[in-house]
Amino acid sequence: MSRVYATAYTSASLSTTKGVYHVKKVFVTGGNGFLALHLIQQLLAQDYEVVTSVRRLDKQHEVLETLSQQHVSNLSQLSFVQADLTHDDNWENAFRGIDTIFSVASLSL
């Protein structure tokens, strides 16, 4: 079984076994983007709890539909927050309780 490793952690709530960190809750920016969708699929397949950001919450339906088409079964471990890279609003709240952040969103003009 492969594991996701990250070099920076934002929380002290990680458990360790023989020097290997076990991430419990991860945040993926830009949840409806190409990279994010693939990353979310892999993380959910490895039983991580995933929080992802979307600029508008009505986009969460697209994400769920795409992941369902990819036969991702544990979508109950995925949650959404509304946050925009061009505004500082809501990011601090979005990162609460998060062990690792994957920043893969990009600006679209």
N, C-alpha and C positions, 0 to 999 in steps of 0.2 A: 504494500500500500504506500503510495507516495504521500508526502506531506508538504504543505506550503510553509516555506520559511521566509521570514522577513528580518531585515536588519535593524529596524527601528520599531519600538513598541511605545504605545501611548498610555499604557495602563500597567499597574503592578499586579493585575489579577491573573497573571499567567501561572500555570502550574508547570513544574519541570520534573522530568524523570531522566536520570542519567545525562543531564546536560541538554536534553532536547526540550524546547519550549512547545507547549501545546496551546495553540491559540483557540480561544473559545468563541469570540465574536469579532467579526471583521467588517470593515466598511469599504465599499467600492464606490468611487465617485462615477458619475455619468452612467447610471444604470441602464439606459436605453441605447448606449453606444455599442459599436461592434466589439471592441476589446472587453468592455465591461460585461457584456452578455456571455462571452466565452469564459471569462474568469468566474463569474457568478455560477455558471453551470458546473465548472470544475469544483468550486468550493462547496456547493450544495451536495455534489456527488460524494464529497469527502466528509460530509456531515457537519460542516461548519454552520454557525448561525450567521447570516449575512444581512447587513443593512446597506441599502444603496440609495444614492441621491438621484432625483430627477428634478428638472426645472419646474415642471408642473405635475401635480399628482395625477392628473388624468392620463399621463404617460405610463403609469404603472400597469394598466391593462395591456398595453403593447408588450411590455417586458414579460408579464405572466403568460401571455399568449405565445410569444416566441419560445419561452422556456418549456411550455407545455408541448409545443410541437417537436421539441428536442427530447421529449420523454423524460423530463426532469420531474421526479415524483415527490420530492420533499419540499414543495414550495411553501409549506407552512413555516419553514425556517428562514424565509425571506421577508424583509419588511422594507418600507420606503419612507424617505423623508424628502420634503421639498426644500431644495437648496440650489442656488445659482452661483456659478463661479464669478460672475460679475458683481455680486453683492455679498456683503459680509453677513447678512441676516441669516440666522438659523444654523450656522456651521458649528458654533460652540455647543449648542444643544444636540446637534446631530452626532457629535463625537463622544458624547457621554457614555461610559460603559464599554467603549470600543477598545479591543486589544491591539488591533493592527489596521492600518489604513492603506488601501491600494488606490493611488491617485492616477486614474486612467482617463479622466474626462478631458475633453478639449473644448475650446471656445468655438462656437459657430456664429459667424457674423451675418 
